[in-house]
Amino acid sequence: MYPTSLAVIALTFSNYVLQPVFPNCIPPYNASRILSMLCLRNYKELAPSNAFRFWMTPSVGHLALAFLQGSFAFSGWNFLNYVTEELVDPRRNLPRAIFISIPLVTFVYTFTNIAYFTAMSPQELLSSNAVAVTFGEKLLGYFSWVMPVSVALSTFGGINGYLFTSSRLCFSGAREGHLPSLLAMIHVKNCTPIPALLLCCLATLIIMLVGDTYTLINYVSFINYLCYGVTIMGLIVLRWKKPKIFRPIKVNLLIPITYLAFWAFLLAFSLYSEPVVCGIGLIIILTGVPVFFLGVYWRNKPKCVNRLIESVTCWGQKLCFVVYPQCGSPEEEASSAHSWQLGRETAVRK
């Protein structure tokens, strides 16, 4: 999910940076991938005769797909949940961040689209590789360079947030024993999860080379909502089976039930409308099942397999200058003279 999202944002970043350089054509494939790696307006298109005129025959599947693609702009609401351990006073700040950010993003996203449709026709929108750049060229004249710079800064900052949360997922999963222990190791001085960050970046580079922006958005949006729905089902099951356990943050059950109803509609018709893209996403997720059974569930592995895992872990420690986090704080571990040896012994035992 997260490497694909990173690839989408990085490709968008490169498109908006390169579009002014190639104003009359789509930026070259190699240039785009390389860069990814390293007050009056014309309102005629908002008139009811144009705004509500279908120039293609709509279907329920197209409607679901439109919701799915539009939801990509709002997917950041879920990422704060993964870094609650790093948040200051998460019981207060997590709901506050969500309740402030979602209306704000909705406001900006809606009025940005209204602005686009006041200046461009649907055909112009579809033919543009960087809509905001085309919008700026139509309205801002010599200041049109503001649009690609703004989008580039926004996407570059988004990549930073994605890397932070996605590496945190790998780090926590490895700490719980669901992934190789090497991914739960941190840099000996900087206390950053270097192996988890490198894994996320490597997966992003691979995905960036095999898909275009819109296909990746369809893929990751479907998988995002599939995982969100399963998570919320788990919430409802826990509220039913374990009603008395401590819950730092608790919401009315009407909210997750309403979400699940919308979720079922969205996924069913998206799968019907784009069976190939959604099917490939399902297959990729299911590849994790044999990996889980071979790497985690299978406890009594042969000694040769354990020796191989140990050697890979030690090699990763030396390459990334990492240690396995102990019970103390990262600062205490970094200052300990024996932290490297302790980390190595812990990794070997695990």
C-alpha positions as CSV (number, residue, x, y, z in Angstrom):
1,M,0.0,0.0,0.0
2,Y,2.6,2.6,1.1
3,P,5.3,2.0,-1.5
4,T,2.6,2.4,-4.2
5,S,1.3,5.6,-2.6
6,L,4.9,6.9,-2.5
7,A,5.3,6.0,-6.2
8,V,2.2,7.9,-7.1
9,I,3.3,11.0,-5.2
10,A,6.8,10.9,-6.5
11,L,5.5,10.5,-10.1
12,T,3.2,13.5,-9.6
13,F,6.2,15.5,-8.2
14,S,8.2,14.7,-11.4
15,N,5.4,15.5,-13.7
16,Y,4.8,18.9,-12.2
17,V,8.5,19.8,-12.1
18,L,9.1,18.7,-15.7
19,Q,5.9,19.9,-17.3
20,P,7.2,23.6,-17.7
21,V,10.3,22.2,-19.4
22,F,8.3,20.2,-21.9
23,P,5.2,22.5,-22.3
24,N,4.0,20.9,-25.5
25,C,4.3,17.2,-24.7
26,I,4.4,14.7,-22.0
27,P,7.8,14.6,-20.2
28,P,10.0,11.7,-21.3
29,Y,9.6,8.5,-19.4
30,N,13.3,8.3,-18.4
31,A,13.4,11.9,-17.2
32,S,10.2,11.5,-15.2
33,R,11.4,8.3,-13.5
34,I,14.9,9.6,-12.8
35,L,13.6,12.8,-11.2
36,S,11.1,10.7,-9.2
37,M,13.9,8.8,-7.8
38,L,16.5,11.3,-6.8
39,C,-9.3,37.2,-10.1
40,L,-11.8,36.8,-12.7
41,R,-12.3,33.4,-14.2
42,N,-14.2,31.9,-17.1
43,Y,-17.2,30.2,-15.5
44,K,-18.9,28.8,-18.6
45,E,-18.0,25.2,-17.7
46,L,-19.9,25.7,-14.3
47,A,-23.2,26.6,-16.1
48,P,-25.8,23.8,-15.5
49,S,-26.0,23.1,-19.2
50,N,-22.3,22.1,-19.2
51,A,-21.7,21.0,-15.6
52,F,-24.5,18.4,-15.7
53,R,-24.0,17.3,-19.3
54,F,-22.8,13.7,-19.5
55,W,-20.4,13.5,-22.4
56,M,-20.0,9.8,-21.7
57,T,-22.5,7.2,-20.5
58,P,-22.0,6.9,-16.7
59,S,-22.4,3.6,-14.7
60,V,-22.4,2.6,-11.1
61,G,-19.0,1.2,-11.6
62,H,-17.7,4.5,-12.9
63,L,-19.2,6.3,-9.9
64,A,-17.5,3.9,-7.5
65,L,-14.2,4.3,-9.3
66,A,-14.5,8.1,-9.2
67,F,-15.0,7.9,-5.4
68,L,-12.0,5.5,-5.1
69,Q,-9.7,7.8,-7.1
70,G,-10.9,10.9,-5.3
71,S,-10.4,9.2,-1.9
72,F,-6.6,9.1,-2.6
73,A,-6.4,12.8,-1.6
74,F,-7.9,12.0,1.8
75,S,-5.9,8.8,2.7
76,G,-3.6,10.6,5.1
77,W,-6.2,10.6,7.8
78,N,-5.2,7.0,8.7
79,F,-1.4,7.4,8.9
80,L,-1.4,9.2,12.2
81,N,-2.7,6.0,13.8
82,Y,0.6,4.3,13.0
83,V,2.7,6.8,14.9
84,T,0.8,7.2,18.1
85,E,3.8,6.0,20.0
86,E,5.7,9.1,18.8
87,L,2.8,11.6,19.3
88,V,2.7,13.9,22.3
89,D,-0.6,13.2,24.3
90,P,-2.2,11.0,21.5
91,R,-5.5,10.7,23.3
92,R,-6.1,14.4,22.8
93,N,-3.9,15.2,19.7
94,L,-4.9,12.3,17.5
95,P,-8.6,13.0,17.3
96,R,-7.9,16.7,17.1
97,A,-5.5,16.2,14.1
98,I,-8.1,14.1,12.3
99,F,-11.1,16.4,13.0
100,I,-9.1,19.4,11.8
101,S,-7.4,17.9,8.8
102,I,-10.3,16.1,7.1
103,P,-12.6,19.2,6.8
104,L,-9.6,21.3,5.7
105,V,-8.5,18.9,3.0
106,T,-12.2,18.5,1.9
107,F,-12.5,22.3,1.6
108,V,-9.2,22.7,-0.4
109,Y,-9.8,19.7,-2.6
110,T,-13.4,20.7,-3.5
111,F,-12.6,24.4,-4.3
112,T,-9.5,23.4,-6.2
113,N,-11.6,21.2,-8.5
114,I,-14.2,24.0,-8.9
115,A,-11.4,26.3,-9.9
116,Y,-10.2,23.9,-12.5
117,F,-13.6,23.5,-14.0
118,T,-14.1,27.2,-14.2
119,A,-11.0,27.5,-16.4
120,M,-10.9,24.3,-18.3
121,S,-13.3,21.9,-20.0
122,P,-13.4,18.2,-19.1
123,Q,-11.6,17.4,-22.4
124,E,-8.8,19.8,-21.5
125,L,-8.5,18.3,-18.0
126,L,-8.2,14.8,-19.4
127,S,-5.7,15.8,-22.0
128,S,-3.4,17.6,-19.5
129,N,-0.6,15.6,-17.9
130,A,-0.2,18.3,-15.1
131,V,-3.6,20.0,-14.5
132,A,-2.4,22.6,-12.1
133,V,0.3,23.7,-14.6
134,T,-2.3,24.1,-17.4
135,F,-4.5,26.0,-15.0
136,G,-1.7,28.3,-14.1
137,E,-0.8,29.0,-17.7
138,K,-4.4,30.0,-18.4
139,L,-4.8,32.3,-15.5
140,L,-1.5,33.4,-13.9
141,G,0.5,34.4,-16.9
142,Y,4.1,35.0,-16.0
143,F,3.5,33.7,-12.5
144,S,2.4,30.3,-13.7
145,W,5.7,28.9,-12.3
146,V,4.1,29.1,-8.9
147,M,1.9,26.1,-9.6
148,P,4.6,23.5,-10.4
149,V,6.7,24.8,-7.5
150,S,3.8,24.5,-5.0
151,V,2.8,21.0,-6.1
152,A,6.5,19.9,-6.0
153,L,6.9,21.2,-2.5
154,S,3.6,19.6,-1.4
155,T,4.5,16.2,-2.9
156,F,8.0,16.3,-1.6
157,G,6.6,16.9,1.9
158,G,4.1,14.1,1.4
159,I,6.9,11.7,0.6
160,N,8.5,12.5,3.9
161,G,5.3,11.7,5.8
162,Y,4.8,8.5,3.9
163,L,8.3,7.3,4.6
164,F,7.9,8.1,8.3
165,T,4.7,6.1,8.7
166,S,5.5,3.2,6.3
167,S,8.9,2.5,7.9
168,R,7.2,2.7,11.3
169,L,4.8,-0.1,10.2
170,C,7.7,-2.4,9.2
171,F,9.6,-1.5,12.4
172,S,6.6,-2.3,14.6
173,G,5.8,-5.5,12.7
174,A,9.3,-6.8,13.1
175,R,9.3,-5.9,16.8
176,E,6.2,-8.0,17.2
177,G,7.8,-10.9,15.4
178,H,5.7,-10.6,12.2
179,L,8.7,-9.6,10.0
180,P,12.5,-10.4,10.2
181,S,14.1,-9.0,13.3
182,L,16.6,-7.0,11.1
183,L,13.7,-4.6,10.3
184,A,13.2,-3.8,14.0
185,M,16.8,-2.5,14.3
186,I,17.7,1.1,14.7
187,H,20.8,3.2,13.8
188,V,23.4,3.1,16.6
189,K,23.6,6.9,16.9
190,N,20.6,8.4,15.1
191,C,18.1,5.9,16.5
192,T,16.3,5.8,13.1
193,P,14.9,2.5,11.6
194,I,17.4,2.3,8.7
195,P,16.6,-1.2,7.5
196,A,12.8,-0.5,7.5
197,L,13.4,2.7,5.6
198,L,15.6,1.0,3.0
199,L,13.1,-1.8,2.4
200,C,10.3,0.8,1.9
201,C,12.4,2.8,-0.5
202,L,13.5,-0.3,-2.5
203,A,9.8,-1.4,-2.9
204,T,8.9,2.1,-4.1
205,L,11.6,2.1,-6.7
206,I,10.5,-1.2,-8.1
207,I,6.8,-0.2,-8.2
208,M,7.7,3.1,-9.8
209,L,9.2,1.3,-12.8
210,V,6.2,-0.9,-13.5
211,G,3.1,1.3,-13.4
212,D,1.7,4.6,-14.5
213,T,0.1,7.1,-12.1
214,Y,-3.5,6.4,-12.6
215,T,-3.2,2.6,-12.6
216,L,-1.3,2.9,-9.3
217,I,-3.9,5.2,-7.8
218,N,-6.7,2.6,-8.7
219,Y,-4.6,-0.2,-7.3
220,V,-3.6,1.5,-4.0
221,S,-7.0,3.0,-3.3
222,F,-8.7,-0.4,-3.7
223,I,-6.2,-2.1,-1.4
224,N,-6.3,0.8,1.1
225,Y,-10.1,0.5,1.5
226,L,-9.9,-3.3,1.6
227,C,-7.6,-3.1,4.5
228,Y,-9.5,-0.3,6.2
229,G,-12.7,-2.3,6.0
230,V,-11.1,-5.4,7.5
231,T,-9.6,-3.3,10.3
232,I,-13.0,-1.7,11.1
233,M,-14.6,-5.2,11.1
234,G,-12.0,-6.1,13.7
235,L,-13.0,-3.1,15.8
236,I,-16.7,-4.1,15.8
237,V,-15.8,-7.8,16.6
238,L,-13.7,-6.6,19.6
239,R,-16.4,-4.3,20.8
240,W,-18.8,-7.3,20.8
241,K,-16.5,-10.0,22.2
242,K,-14.4,-7.9,24.6
243,P,-16.7,-4.9,25.6
244,K,-14.9,-4.2,28.9
245,I,-11.3,-3.9,27.9
246,F,-9.6,-0.5,28.2
247,R,-9.9,1.7,25.1
248,P,-8.0,5.0,25.1
249,I,-10.1,6.4,22.3
250,K,-13.7,5.2,21.8
251,V,-16.3,6.1,19.2
252,N,-20.0,5.4,18.7
253,L,-20.6,2.2,16.8
254,L,-22.8,4.0,14.3
255,I,-19.7,5.5,12.7
256,P,-17.9,2.3,11.8
257,I,-21.2,0.6,10.7
258,T,-22.0,3.5,8.4
259,Y,-18.4,3.3,7.0
260,L,-18.7,-0.4,6.4
261,A,-21.9,0.1,4.4
262,F,-20.2,2.7,2.1
263,W,-17.1,0.5,2.0
264,A,-19.0,-2.5,0.7
265,F,-20.6,-0.5,-2.1
266,L,-17.3,1.1,-3.0
267,L,-15.2,-2.1,-3.2
268,A,-17.9,-4.3,-4.9
269,F,-18.5,-1.9,-7.8
270,S,-14.8,-0.9,-8.1
271,L,-14.0,-4.6,-8.5
272,Y,-16.7,-4.9,-11.1
273,S,-15.5,-1.8,-13.0
274,E,-11.7,-2.5,-12.8
275,P,-11.4,-6.3,-12.3
276,V,-7.9,-6.6,-13.6
277,V,-6.4,-3.8,-11.5
278,C,-8.2,-4.8,-8.3
279,G,-7.6,-8.5,-8.9
280,I,-3.8,-7.9,-9.3
281,G,-3.9,-6.0,-6.0
282,L,-5.7,-8.9,-4.3
283,I,-3.1,-11.4,-5.6
284,I,-0.2,-9.3,-4.4
285,I,-1.7,-9.1,-0.9
286,L,-2.3,-12.9,-0.9
287,T,1.4,-13.5,-1.6
288,G,1.9,-12.4,2.0
289,V,0.2,-15.5,3.3
290,P,2.9,-18.1,2.4
291,V,5.5,-15.6,3.4
292,F,3.9,-15.4,6.9
293,F,3.7,-19.1,7.3
294,L,7.3,-19.7,6.1
295,G,8.8,-16.8,8.0
296,V,6.7,-16.5,11.2
297,Y,4.3,-19.4,11.8
298,W,6.9,-22.1,11.1
299,R,8.7,-22.2,14.4
300,N,10.8,-25.4,14.1
301,K,13.0,-24.4,11.2
302,P,16.1,-26.5,10.3
303,K,19.3,-25.2,11.7
304,C,20.6,-24.3,8.2
305,V,17.7,-21.9,7.8
306,N,18.3,-20.3,11.2
307,R,22.0,-19.9,10.4
308,L,21.1,-18.2,7.2
309,I,18.8,-15.8,8.9
310,E,21.4,-15.1,11.6
311,S,24.1,-14.3,9.0
312,V,21.7,-12.0,7.0
313,T,20.9,-10.2,10.3
314,C,24.5,-9.7,11.2
315,W,25.4,-8.6,7.7
316,G,22.5,-6.0,7.9
317,Q,23.8,-4.8,11.3
318,K,27.2,-4.1,9.9
319,L,26.0,-2.5,6.7
320,C,23.4,-0.2,8.3
321,F,25.1,0.4,11.7
322,V,22.0,-0.8,13.6
323,V,21.3,-2.5,16.9
324,Y,18.2,-4.2,18.1
325,P,16.2,-1.9,20.4
326,Q,16.3,-3.0,24.1
327,C,13.9,-2.2,26.9
328,G,15.5,1.2,27.5
329,S,15.0,4.4,25.5
330,P,16.8,4.8,22.2
331,E,19.0,7.5,23.7
332,E,20.1,5.1,26.4
333,E,20.8,2.4,23.8
334,A,22.8,4.8,21.7
335,S,25.0,5.9,24.6
336,S,25.7,2.4,25.9
337,A,29.1,1.1,25.2
338,H,27.8,-2.5,24.7
339,S,24.7,-1.7,22.7
340,W,26.1,-3.2,19.5
341,Q,26.9,-6.5,21.1
342,L,23.6,-6.6,23.1
343,G,21.7,-5.9,19.8
344,R,23.5,-8.6,18.0
345,E,22.9,-11.2,20.8
346,T,19.2,-10.3,20.9
347,A,18.8,-10.6,17.2
348,V,20.6,-14.0,17.2
349,R,18.3,-15.3,20.1
350,K,15.2,-14.2,18.2
